[in-house]
Amino acid sequence: MTAAGLRRLERVLWAIGVALAAWCAALVIEARFFKTLPVPPPAATRGDGTRGTSGELPGDASTPRPIRPRPAPAAGTVLGKLEAPSIHLAATVLEGSDDATLSRGAGHIEDTPFPGDNGNVGIAGHRDTTFRAVRNLRPGDELDLVTAERTFHYQITRTFIVEPTDVYVLDPGPAPMLTLVTCYPFEYIGHAPHRYIVQAVLIDGAP
């Protein structure tokens, strides 16, 4: 390759690098902005606490979800805050588990109960951003789900690994529950093949 060709290649590579850096910076700024959003007032429209049994657990790529039988907040609507004091986690919880929503914060999994309803509230997050520290949660640690209505205190009962099709982890239990879903392994390059699950039971703030 000639010297002129090498210079053109260098300029192209520099342009690509600058564009990628700008894109990454925009994602970080957007995520930090959503993290600082306050807890909104109670939503006028709530779901009915039911969940479809088909589909897959949210992951690295968008996963179509069954349509909710009743109206729900629009995707991206702020529902509250998820806090885990033991790992210094504080994440804004938005409605939906699509890629666009999870790039901004944690996402309330469609067709699971809303905070304050009976059942199993499902929340997803990306393993390399919002839920990076989730790997350090242990049974006995506490989780707080803060909404405009009240703060719900949960205690973790178990952590385990499942396949993306194991949607049974979102089934309701004998008591109100909270289930966190993220991809696994945490350091995997590309679309991770498994899901890391954290389950907790409500200990204070009953619906």
Residue frames relative to the residue before (quaternion, step in Angstrom):
aa qw qx qy qz dx dy dz
M 1.0000 0.0000 0.0000 0.0000 0.00 0.00 0.00
T 0.4759 -0.6867 0.4731 0.2796 3.56 -0.96 0.86
A 0.6711 -0.4857 0.3708 0.4198 3.53 -1.34 0.26
A 0.6406 0.5204 -0.3290 0.4589 3.61 1.01 -0.79
G 0.6509 0.5144 -0.3140 0.4616 3.57 1.01 -0.80
L 0.6392 0.5189 -0.3255 0.4650 3.58 1.02 -0.76
R 0.6447 0.5145 -0.3293 0.4596 3.58 1.02 -0.78
R 0.6414 0.5115 -0.3273 0.4689 3.59 1.00 -0.79
L 0.6432 0.5159 -0.3218 0.4653 3.59 0.97 -0.84
E 0.6346 0.5344 -0.3264 0.4529 3.57 0.99 -0.83
R 0.6641 0.4998 -0.3080 0.4628 3.60 0.94 -0.89
V 0.6382 0.5221 -0.3296 0.4599 3.59 1.01 -0.79
L 0.6696 0.4977 -0.3023 0.4610 3.57 0.93 -0.89
W 0.6248 0.5258 -0.3332 0.4713 3.57 1.05 -0.75
A 0.6504 0.5170 -0.3171 0.4575 3.58 0.95 -0.86
I 0.6487 0.5061 -0.3172 0.4716 3.57 0.97 -0.85
G 0.6559 0.5214 -0.3111 0.4484 3.58 0.95 -0.87
V 0.6539 0.5042 -0.3098 0.4714 3.58 0.97 -0.87
A 0.6520 0.5183 -0.3167 0.4538 3.58 0.95 -0.86
L 0.6638 0.4952 -0.3071 0.4689 3.59 0.94 -0.85
A 0.6426 0.5206 -0.3235 0.4597 3.57 0.99 -0.81
A 0.6526 0.5112 -0.3102 0.4653 3.57 1.00 -0.83
W 0.6441 0.5219 -0.3178 0.4602 3.57 1.02 -0.84
C 0.6593 0.4990 -0.3060 0.4718 3.59 0.94 -0.88
A 0.6455 0.5204 -0.3184 0.4596 3.57 0.98 -0.84
A 0.6396 0.5252 -0.3261 0.4568 3.58 1.00 -0.80
L 0.6446 0.5178 -0.3199 0.4626 3.58 0.99 -0.82
V 0.6614 0.5074 -0.3072 0.4590 3.58 0.94 -0.89
I 0.6591 0.5074 -0.3063 0.4628 3.57 0.93 -0.91
E 0.6521 0.5130 -0.3148 0.4609 3.58 0.96 -0.88
A 0.6583 0.5080 -0.3126 0.4593 3.60 0.93 -0.90
R 0.6634 0.4979 -0.3086 0.4656 3.60 0.95 -0.83
F 0.6132 0.5469 -0.3461 0.4529 3.57 1.07 -0.72
F 0.6922 0.4638 -0.2870 0.4726 3.59 0.85 -0.93
K 0.6072 0.5646 -0.3571 0.4302 3.60 1.09 -0.62
T 0.7124 0.4547 -0.2539 0.4704 3.59 1.10 -0.65
L 0.4597 0.6956 -0.4534 0.3152 3.61 1.23 -0.11
P 0.4549 -0.6842 0.4898 0.2917 3.61 -0.99 0.75
V 0.5996 -0.5267 0.4468 0.4042 3.54 -1.30 0.29
P 0.3725 -0.7580 0.4883 0.2197 3.62 -0.71 1.03
P 0.6191 -0.5091 0.4130 0.4323 3.61 -1.25 0.15
P 0.6930 -0.4732 0.3183 0.4410 3.60 -1.20 0.37
A 0.4749 -0.6796 0.4819 0.2835 3.56 -0.94 0.93
A 0.4944 -0.6713 0.4713 0.2877 3.55 -1.04 0.80
T 0.7673 0.2661 -0.1435 0.5656 3.56 1.15 -0.62
R 0.0606 -0.7996 0.5974 0.0002 3.54 -0.84 1.01
G 0.5211 -0.6205 0.4787 0.3380 3.55 -1.25 0.39
D 0.5472 -0.6360 0.4381 0.3228 3.54 -1.28 0.05
G 0.5787 -0.6329 0.3657 0.3616 3.60 1.26 0.27
T 0.5719 0.5801 -0.4009 0.4192 3.60 1.19 0.21
R 0.1666 -0.7830 0.5938 0.0817 3.54 -1.26 0.41
G 0.4616 -0.6540 0.5198 0.2985 3.55 -1.08 0.72
T 0.4040 -0.7335 0.4987 0.2237 3.58 -1.13 0.59
S 0.6268 0.5298 -0.3486 0.4527 3.60 1.25 -0.01
G 0.6205 0.5681 -0.3978 0.3660 3.56 -1.30 0.05
E 0.4468 -0.6625 0.5290 0.2857 3.53 -1.32 -0.36
L 0.5978 -0.5348 0.4491 0.3936 3.52 -1.32 0.27
P 0.5760 -0.5933 0.4196 0.3744 3.63 -1.02 0.68
G 0.0008 -0.8106 0.5846 -0.0334 3.55 -1.13 0.66
D 0.8157 -0.2470 0.1869 0.4886 3.55 -1.15 -0.68
A 0.7623 0.2794 -0.1639 0.5603 3.59 1.09 -0.63
S 0.6410 -0.5320 0.3849 0.3975 3.55 -1.22 0.49
T 0.1119 -0.7845 0.6085 0.0413 3.56 -0.96 0.91
P 0.4077 -0.7111 0.5048 0.2709 3.63 -0.58 1.05
R 0.1684 -0.7803 0.5969 0.0805 3.55 -1.02 0.84
P 0.5847 -0.5672 0.4281 0.3913 3.60 -1.12 0.52
I 0.5296 -0.6265 0.4647 0.3333 3.58 -1.12 0.61
R 0.4678 -0.6800 0.4901 0.2803 3.58 -0.89 0.95
P 0.4911 -0.6954 0.4323 0.2972 3.60 -0.85 0.89
R 0.7604 0.2356 -0.1677 0.5816 3.59 1.19 -0.35
P 0.6422 -0.5367 0.3601 0.4122 3.62 -1.14 0.51
A 0.0915 -0.7824 0.6155 0.0258 3.55 -1.17 0.66
P 0.6620 -0.4765 0.3626 0.4508 3.60 -1.19 0.23
A 0.5798 -0.5904 0.4290 0.3622 3.57 -1.11 0.60
A 0.6183 -0.5407 0.4142 0.3922 3.57 -1.17 0.60
G 0.7722 0.3220 -0.2592 0.4825 3.54 -0.92 0.95
T 0.4819 0.6602 -0.4417 0.3698 3.60 1.26 -0.10
V 0.4235 -0.7012 0.5099 0.2626 3.59 -0.88 0.90
L 0.1793 -0.8062 0.5599 0.0666 3.57 -0.78 1.09
G 0.7687 -0.2626 0.2050 0.5460 3.59 1.05 -0.66
K 0.4975 -0.6239 0.5073 0.3254 3.54 -1.28 -0.49
L 0.2087 -0.7417 0.6243 0.1288 3.55 -1.11 0.77
E 0.0129 -0.8122 0.5818 -0.0399 3.57 -0.73 1.09
A 0.0570 -0.7640 0.6425 0.0165 3.54 -1.07 0.86
P 0.2934 -0.8137 0.4711 0.1729 3.62 0.05 1.24
S 0.6518 0.5556 -0.3320 0.3952 3.62 0.96 -0.79
I 0.7745 0.2658 -0.1593 0.5514 3.61 1.17 -0.50
H 0.4590 -0.7133 0.4221 0.3200 3.58 1.32 0.31
L 0.3589 0.7237 -0.5030 0.3072 3.57 0.99 0.87
A 0.0943 0.7508 -0.6497 0.0730 3.56 -0.99 0.93
A 0.0879 0.8210 -0.5498 0.1262 3.56 -0.34 1.26
T 0.4260 -0.6621 0.5523 0.2741 3.54 -1.08 0.75
V 0.2500 -0.7620 0.5818 0.1356 3.58 -0.94 0.92
L 0.1078 -0.7982 0.5926 0.0122 3.55 -0.69 1.18
E 0.5352 -0.6061 0.4671 0.3578 3.57 -1.20 0.37
G 0.7532 0.3697 -0.2932 0.4584 3.57 -0.91 0.99
S 0.2159 -0.7824 0.5730 0.1137 3.54 -1.25 0.52
D 0.3551 0.7200 -0.5125 0.3045 3.59 1.12 0.60
D 0.7028 -0.4869 0.3110 0.4151 3.58 -1.24 0.36
A 0.6428 0.5395 -0.3340 0.4292 3.59 0.95 -0.85
T 0.6736 0.4834 -0.2917 0.4771 3.58 1.00 -0.83
L 0.7035 0.4726 -0.2786 0.4518 3.59 0.87 -0.96
S 0.5797 0.5588 -0.3935 0.4437 3.61 1.18 -0.24
R 0.6920 0.4666 -0.2648 0.4830 3.59 1.26 -0.37
G 0.7852 -0.1770 0.1529 0.5734 3.59 1.09 -0.60
A 0.6942 -0.3795 0.3423 0.5069 3.54 -1.19 -0.57
G 0.2414 -0.7993 0.5386 0.1129 3.57 -1.12 0.64
H 0.4024 -0.6792 0.5591 0.2534 3.55 -0.97 0.90
I 0.3916 -0.7472 0.4909 0.2178 3.57 -0.64 1.15
E 0.5201 -0.6673 0.4457 0.2923 3.53 -0.78 1.09
D 0.8373 0.2146 -0.1783 0.4702 3.54 -1.20 0.71
T 0.5713 0.4616 -0.4467 0.5109 3.56 1.13 0.68
P 0.6568 -0.5294 0.3408 0.4150 3.62 -1.12 0.49
F 0.4693 -0.6363 0.5295 0.3076 3.52 -1.27 0.44
P 0.6374 -0.4964 0.3952 0.4372 3.61 -1.18 0.38
G 0.7464 0.3426 -0.2805 0.4968 3.55 -0.79 1.05
D 0.6474 0.4669 -0.3234 0.5083 3.58 1.26 -0.26
N 0.5523 -0.5800 0.4711 0.3696 3.55 -1.22 0.40
G 0.5943 0.5749 -0.4232 0.3705 3.57 -1.17 0.56
N 0.6190 -0.5346 0.4429 0.3672 3.53 -1.29 -0.53
V 0.2117 -0.7887 0.5689 0.0975 3.58 -0.31 1.26
G 0.1554 -0.8063 0.5666 0.0681 3.60 -0.70 1.07
I 0.0085 -0.7874 0.6154 -0.0333 3.57 -0.90 0.99
A 0.1540 -0.7968 0.5823 0.0482 3.57 -0.83 1.05
G 0.0294 0.7878 -0.6150 0.0158 3.54 -1.26 0.45
H 0.5426 -0.6159 0.4551 0.3452 3.56 -1.17 0.54
R 0.5198 -0.6836 0.4370 0.2675 3.56 -0.95 0.97
D 0.7438 0.4050 -0.2286 0.4801 3.61 1.12 -0.56
T 0.7253 0.3363 -0.2460 0.5480 3.61 1.25 0.12
T 0.8400 0.2228 -0.1218 0.4794 3.58 -0.30 -1.27
F 0.7971 0.2755 -0.1307 0.5213 3.59 0.86 -0.97
R 0.2143 0.8015 -0.5310 0.1724 3.61 1.10 0.56
A 0.7431 0.4228 -0.2291 0.4654 3.60 0.91 -0.89
V 0.4440 0.7172 -0.4511 0.2915 3.61 1.23 -0.16
R 0.5576 0.6194 -0.3868 0.3947 3.59 1.14 -0.56
N 0.6950 0.4873 -0.2704 0.4543 3.60 1.15 -0.53
L 0.4816 0.6540 -0.4522 0.3685 3.61 1.23 0.05
R 0.1148 -0.7959 0.5938 0.0290 3.55 -1.07 0.79
P 0.6244 -0.5127 0.4103 0.4230 3.61 -1.18 0.40
G 0.7163 0.3752 -0.3207 0.4932 3.53 -0.89 1.00
D 0.5724 0.5682 -0.3884 0.4457 3.60 1.16 -0.44
E 0.3603 -0.7439 0.5263 0.1997 3.56 -1.17 0.57
L 0.1706 -0.7490 0.6340 0.0891 3.52 -1.26 0.64
D 0.1617 -0.7704 0.6093 0.0956 3.57 -1.05 0.77
L 0.1123 -0.7603 0.6372 0.0582 3.54 -0.96 0.94
V 0.1333 -0.8358 0.5325 0.0090 3.53 -0.24 1.36
T 0.0108 0.7765 -0.6293 0.0314 3.56 -0.81 1.06
A 0.6788 -0.4717 0.3510 0.4399 3.58 -1.27 0.06
E 0.6644 0.5287 -0.3022 0.4333 3.57 1.15 -0.61
R 0.7629 -0.2212 0.1842 0.5790 3.57 0.99 -0.87
T 0.4424 -0.6397 0.5423 0.3178 3.55 -1.35 -0.02
F 0.2071 -0.7799 0.5838 0.0900 3.54 -0.82 1.08
H 0.2025 -0.7923 0.5705 0.0758 3.56 -0.74 1.13
Y 0.0672 -0.7981 0.5988 -0.0062 3.55 -0.81 1.08
Q 0.1918 -0.7475 0.6176 0.1519 3.56 -1.25 0.42
I 0.4566 -0.7086 0.4716 0.2586 3.56 -0.80 1.06
T 0.2229 -0.7893 0.5634 0.0997 3.53 -0.92 0.98
R 0.8071 -0.1161 0.0900 0.5718 3.60 1.04 -0.66
T 0.1670 -0.7249 0.6548 0.1337 3.52 -1.39 0.38
F 0.1191 0.7986 -0.5795 0.1109 3.59 -0.96 0.81
I 0.4271 -0.6971 0.5306 0.2240 3.54 -1.35 0.28
V 0.0163 -0.7996 0.5998 -0.0237 3.57 -0.93 0.93
E 0.5615 -0.5543 0.4823 0.3806 3.53 -1.38 -0.07
P 0.6511 -0.5379 0.3514 0.4040 3.63 -1.12 0.47
T 0.6831 0.4919 -0.2891 0.4558 3.59 1.12 -0.58
D 0.5534 0.6266 -0.3904 0.3857 3.61 1.24 -0.09
V 0.0239 0.8504 -0.5229 0.0530 3.53 0.61 1.18
Y 0.4351 0.6988 -0.4649 0.3258 3.60 1.23 -0.04
V 0.5579 0.6187 -0.3998 0.3823 3.62 1.15 -0.46
L 0.6730 0.4720 -0.2935 0.4880 3.60 1.25 -0.32
D 0.4228 0.6955 -0.4739 0.3360 3.59 1.26 0.12
P 0.5244 -0.6272 0.4601 0.3463 3.62 -1.08 0.58
G 0.2986 -0.7409 0.5757 0.1742 3.54 -1.22 0.54
P 0.7364 -0.4081 0.2860 0.4575 3.59 -1.23 -0.19
A 0.7638 0.2018 -0.1291 0.5993 3.59 1.26 -0.37
P 0.6504 -0.4917 0.3756 0.4406 3.64 -1.17 0.34
M 0.1027 -0.8221 0.5598 -0.0174 3.56 -0.88 1.03
L 0.1854 -0.7197 0.6508 0.1555 3.50 -1.44 0.18
T 0.0572 -0.7990 0.5986 0.0059 3.59 -0.85 0.98
L 0.1834 -0.7632 0.6138 0.0847 3.55 -0.84 1.07
V 0.1021 -0.7979 0.5939 0.0143 3.56 -0.96 0.94
T 0.1611 0.7562 -0.6268 0.0968 3.56 -0.94 0.90
C 0.6124 -0.5819 0.3902 0.3662 3.56 -1.25 0.28
Y 0.0935 -0.7812 0.6169 0.0186 3.56 -1.26 0.55
P 0.4969 -0.1499 -0.8527 0.0591 1.62 -2.04 1.51
F 0.6104 -0.5999 0.3856 0.3447 3.55 -1.14 0.65
E 0.7523 0.3742 -0.2059 0.5017 3.59 1.04 -0.72
Y 0.3615 0.7574 -0.4775 0.2601 3.61 1.25 0.22
I 0.3360 -0.7201 0.5717 0.2042 3.57 -1.06 0.80
G 0.7659 0.2732 -0.2308 0.5343 3.57 -0.64 1.11
H 0.7363 -0.3741 0.2963 0.4798 3.56 -1.25 -0.40
A 0.3594 -0.7613 0.5005 0.2019 3.58 -0.42 1.23
P 0.4469 -0.7503 0.4292 0.2305 3.61 -0.88 0.94
H 0.7641 0.3349 -0.1828 0.5202 3.63 1.14 -0.44
R 0.3436 -0.7069 0.5727 0.2329 3.54 -1.35 0.04
Y 0.2777 -0.7378 0.5978 0.1455 3.54 -1.03 0.92
I 0.1427 -0.8245 0.5474 0.0111 3.55 -0.69 1.14
V 0.0620 -0.7480 0.6598 0.0366 3.54 -1.07 0.85
Q 0.0424 -0.8109 0.5836 0.0031 3.57 -0.69 1.07
A 0.0414 -0.7926 0.6076 -0.0293 3.53 -1.05 0.89
V 0.3044 -0.7347 0.5770 0.1862 3.56 -1.22 0.54
L 0.5471 -0.6239 0.4557 0.3221 3.54 -1.16 0.69
I 0.1039 -0.8085 0.5777 0.0429 3.57 -0.85 0.97
D 0.7937 0.0329 -0.0187 0.6072 3.61 1.24 -0.30
G 0.7351 0.3774 -0.2924 0.4812 3.56 -1.02 0.81
A 0.1418 0.8395 -0.5152 0.0985 3.57 1.11 0.68
P 0.5765 -0.5936 0.4291 0.3621 3.59 -1.07 0.71
